[in-house]
Amino acid sequence: LPTIGGRRAADKMFRLSAMLLAVTTLSLLAGAAEVERYIVRFNEHHEMAAKQDIVNSSPAGSIKVTTHFRKLHNTGFVADLTPAGVAYLKAQNDVTIEKDGFMRTLRVDPEEDRRHSHQSSNATRARGRLGSRPRFDDGVEPPRSMVPWGLDRIDQLTNELNDLYAPREGLPLDQVHVFVVDTGLLRTHEQIRDVVAKGEGDHFSAYPEDGPVIAKDVVGHGSHCAGTIGGKDVGVAHGAWLHTVKVLGDDGFGTNEDVCRGLDFVLGWADTYEAAHGKRPRAVVSMSLGGSYSEMINRAVDDLVANDVAVVVAAGNDASDACEGSPASAPGAITVGSTTLDDQASWFTNYGSCVDIYAPGSDIESVGIGSDTDYAVMSGTSMACPHVAGVVAQLRAENLASDATEVRARLLDLAQKDVLKEGLGVVQPNILLQGLAAPSPPAPPPSPPSPPSSPPPPPSPPSPPPSPPPPPSPPCFPVHVIIVPDQWPDETTWDIVDTTSGDIVMQGAAESAQGCYPAGEYAFTIYDAFGDGICCEHGNGHYYVFAHDQLVAEGGEGFGMDGETTAFSLGPGPGPVEPSPSPGPVPSPGPSPGAPSCPAGFALVRMSVEGSAASFLIMGKQEPTIAAQHVAPTATSEMYVCAPEDSCVSLEVVGQGSSSRLCL
C-alpha cells in the first residue's frame, strides 16, 4: 500500500468521512438503529422471486437491498441492515452474511521500497536497465531487447539474463480473455490499444462518475498490471484480449461489495459469451488487490473457478502470512508472491501455505498513464500477479480444452523448484514462475565415423536448372491518413487494423501518415484519451482517411476513449500501385520516386533545410495551426507533407529568424 499524502490524503479522508456520514444518516432515518452494509450469500441458487420473499418476510425497514448479484454467491445480494435485519438473516438456514469491508491496491510505496531494497544489489541492477529500452512511438517494431527484467527471467531457467523475451509463438491467444480487476485502464496506450476488448459490454466500472469514459485509470495501477499481462513489448502474452473491471476508486481503495460486483460482471460476461458461441470462454482474472480476511471475497473467487474462470491474485505486501488476507487466502485462487532480479524473495512479499508461486515483482517496468507513450516502474505483489496471469493466458491458449483447475496444475508443474533465496524476504514455497518459452532448436546429429578407406566418388550429377524467379509482389493500394488536431494533440491516437488477421498495419498519434497495403478488409479507429474528440470545444480538428484516393472516413466530433471506427476495403479499382522503392536522394526541384502522393484536395509540399534545425507549420487561412513538426538538424533535412489546398505552409529555421511561407 503506497504512502498517501497531500491531496490524496484529503480525498481519502473525505471519502471515509462521507461514508461515516452516510452511516450516521441511515442510523437516524432508521430511528437511531445502527445500519451497516452486509454481503449476503445463499447456500443454494435462488431466483429473484425467492430472494424477494426473504426480504419481504423480514421486519419492516430492516433490509434495504443495494445490489443484486446476477450469479455470484448463488445470486446473493448486498443490503443495508439494521440489527433486526442482521438477526433475521442469521436465523435463515440457507443464508450466510458478512459485513462489508475494504480492498486496496498492492503496490509498494516507492520511497519505502528504495529504503529496503538498497541493501541488495538487485535494485541497482534492475534500475540500471530501465530507460535504455527503445521507445516504441515511431510505429516501427524494434528488436525485443532490453525488455523488462521480469519477462527476461520467466523465459529461461537461470537468472543470467540475456535482454531478450522469447515466448512460445503460434499460440491462439486471441481466444483468451483476461479481466484486470483493478483501478481501470488507459485503453489508448501504444502497448495495449490493439488488444483492449472492443465489444459493447466488455468493460465494467463500479464508479458512475466515470461516465462515458468507462473504467478510466487515474491511479496508474491497473494500466501497469494490464501492460505486464498483454503489452506489445512489456507484456507476457500479447494477443490475449484485455478487459478492465474497475473496482478500486481513484484513491486506490474500494469496497468488498464493489469487488464482488466486478466478479459478478465477469461471470455474467462469460455466460453471455457461452450463449453466443456455444462454449465457455478461455477466461483469466487478474486481481492485484487485497484486504483483511473475507469469506465472501474468497467464496466469490471460488465461484469463478467453479465456472471455469482461472483467478490469479496478489499475495500481499505485509511480509507476513498470506492466509491472513483476502483474496490471497481463497482456496481456488493462484496466489503470487514477489521476487527480485537476484531470485530473492522481495522484502515486502507475503508468504506461507496460501502462496502457490512466486514471480518477478520488484522494479517492474510497464505501462504508465502520463501519455500514450509513457512508462512507469512499480514494485509489489501487484506487479508479480500479472506475470502469472500472462502465463496462465498462455496455458489457456496452449490447450483450449483444459479447464481452470487443469491450467493451475500445468502452471505449477512448469514452474522452477528450489531456485529462490531468502534474501530480505521469506520464501515459502520455493516455486518460481516459468513461462511458455520458445522451444530450443534440436541439437545437430553426431557426424558418422569416417570409413577406413573410400572408393573414388561418383561423378557429380548435373546441376539442377536455376530456380524460377520469385513471383512479383502483389499490388498494394495507397492509404492516406490526414489528422488535423485540436489544441490538445497529445490526446489523439489512431490505428488501422487488417480485420482478417487482426494485425495493426498502421498507427500514429496527432500526425498524418501514409502507407501501401494489399487488397483486403481494414478498419480505421481514432481515439481521444480525454473523451471529447478533436472538435469543436478546443479547436476545429478533423480527420480524413483516403483509400486509393477515395475518401472512406472523416469526422472529428463525438468520439472518445472507446474510439470511432470506420471499416473500408482495399482492392482492384482506382489507384493500385506497385510497392514503392526505398526512398533515395531527393532531386530538386521534383519529388523523388519514393516521395508520397497526396489524395484529392491536398497538395504535396517539399521542404528542405541545409545544416539547421527547422520547424514547419501548416496553417488554415481562416483557422489556427493544423499541424506542426520539428525537423532535427542534419546535413540536409528534407521532408514532404500533404497540406490541404486552402492552407498555408510556413518553414522557419530555428534560432535564425529566417522563414518561408507558401499559401496553396
C-alpha positions, 0 to 999 in steps of 0.5 A: 500500500503506497504512502498517501499524502497531500491531496490524496490524503484529503480525498481519502479522508473525505471519502471515509468521512462521507461514508461515516456520514452516510452511516450516521444518516441511515442510523437516524432515518432508521430511528437511531438503529445502527445500519451497516452494509452486509454481503449476503450469500445463499447456500443454494441458487435462488431466483429473484422471486425467492430472494424477494420473499426473504426480504419481504418476510423480514421486519419492516425497514430492516433490509434495504437491498443495494445490489443484486448479484446476477450469479455470484454467491448463488445470486446473493445480494448486498443490503443495508441492515439494521440489527433486526435485519442482521438477526433475521438473516442469521436465523435463515438456514440457507443464508450466510452474511458478512459485513462489508469491508475494504480492498486496496491496491498492492503496490509498494510505496516507492520511497519505502521500497528504495529504503529496503531494497538498497541493501541488495544489489538487485535494485541497482541492477534492475534500475540500471536497465530501465530507460535504455529500452527503445521507445516504441512511438515511431510505429516501427517494431524494434528488436525485443531487447532490453525488455523488462527484467521480469519477462527476461527471467520467466523465459529461461531457467537461470537468472543470467539474463540475456535482454531478450523475451522469447515466448512460445509463438503460434499460440491462439491467444486471441481466444483468451480473455483476461479481466484486470480487476483493478483501478481501470485502464488507459485503453489508448496506450501504444502497448495495449490499444490493439488488444483492449476488448472492443465489444459493447459490454466488455468493460465494467466500472463500479464508479458512475462518475466515470461516465462515458469514459468507462473504467478510466485509470487515474491511479496508474495501477491497473494500466501497469498490471494490464501492460505486464499481462498483454503489452506489445513489448512489456507484456507476457502474452500479447494477443490475449484480449484485455478487459478492465473491471474497475473496482478500486476508486481513484484513491486506490481503495474500494469496497468488498461489495464493489469487488464482488460486483466486478466478479459478478460482471465477469461471470455474467460476461462469460455466460453471455459469451457461452450463449453466443458461441456455444462454449465457455470462454478461455477466461483469466482474472487478474486481481492485484488487490487485497484486504483483511480476511473475507469469506465472501471475497474468497467464496466469490473467487471460488465461484469463478473457478467453479465456472471455469474462470482461472483467478490469479491474485496478489499475495500481499505486501505485509511480509507476513502470512498470506492466509491472513488476507483476502483474496490471497487466502481463497482456496481456488485462487493462484496466489503470487508472491514477489521476487527480485532480479537476484531470485530473492524473495522481495522484502515486502512479499507475503508468504506461507501455505496460501502462496502457490508461486512466486514471480518477478515483482520488484522494479517492474517496468510497464505501462504508465498513464502520463501519455500514450507513450509513457512508462512507469516502474512499480514494485509489489505483489501487484506487479508479480500477479500479472506475470502469472496471469500472462502465463496462465493466458498462455496455458489457456491458449496452449490447450483450449480444452483444459479447464481452470483447475487443469491450467493451475496444475500445468502452471505449477508443474512448469514452474522452477523448484528450489531456485529462490533465496531468502534474501530480505524476504521469506520464501515459502514455497520455493516455486518460481514462475516459468513461462511458455518459452520458445522451444530450443532448436534440436541439437545437430546429429553426431557426424558418422565415423569416417570409413577406413578407406573410400572408393573414388566418388561418383561423378557429380550429377548435373546441376539442377536448372536455376530456380524460377524467379520469385513471383512479383509482389502483389499490388498494394493500394495507397492509404492516406491518413490526414489528422488535423488536431485540436489544441490538445494533440497529445490526446489523439491516437489512431490505428488501422487494423487488417480485420482478417488477421487482426494485425495493426498495419498502421498507427500514429498519434496527432500526425498524418501518415501514409502507407501501401497495403494489399487488397483486403478488409481494414478498419480505421479507429481514432481515439481521444484519451480525454473523451471529447474528440478533436472538435469543436470545444478546443479547436476545429480538428478533423480527420480524413482517411483516403483509400486509393484516393477515395475518401472512406472516413472523416469526422472529428466530433463525438468520439472518445476513449472507446474510439470511432471506427470506420471499416473500408476495403482495399482492392482492384479499382482506382489507384493500385500501385506497385510497392514503392522503392526505398526512398533515395536522394531527393532531386530538386526541384521534383519529388523523388520516386519514393516521395508520397502522393497526396489524395484529392484536395491536398497538395504535396509540399517539399521542404528542405533545410541545409545544416539547421534545425527547422520547424514547419507549420501548416496553417488554415487561412481562416483557422489556427495551426493544423499541424506542426513538426520539428525537423532535427538538424542534419546535413540536409533535412528534407521532408514532404507533407500533404497540406490541404489546398486552402492552407498555408505552409510556413518553414522557419529555421530555428534560432535564425529568424529566417522563414518561408511561407507558401499559401496553396 
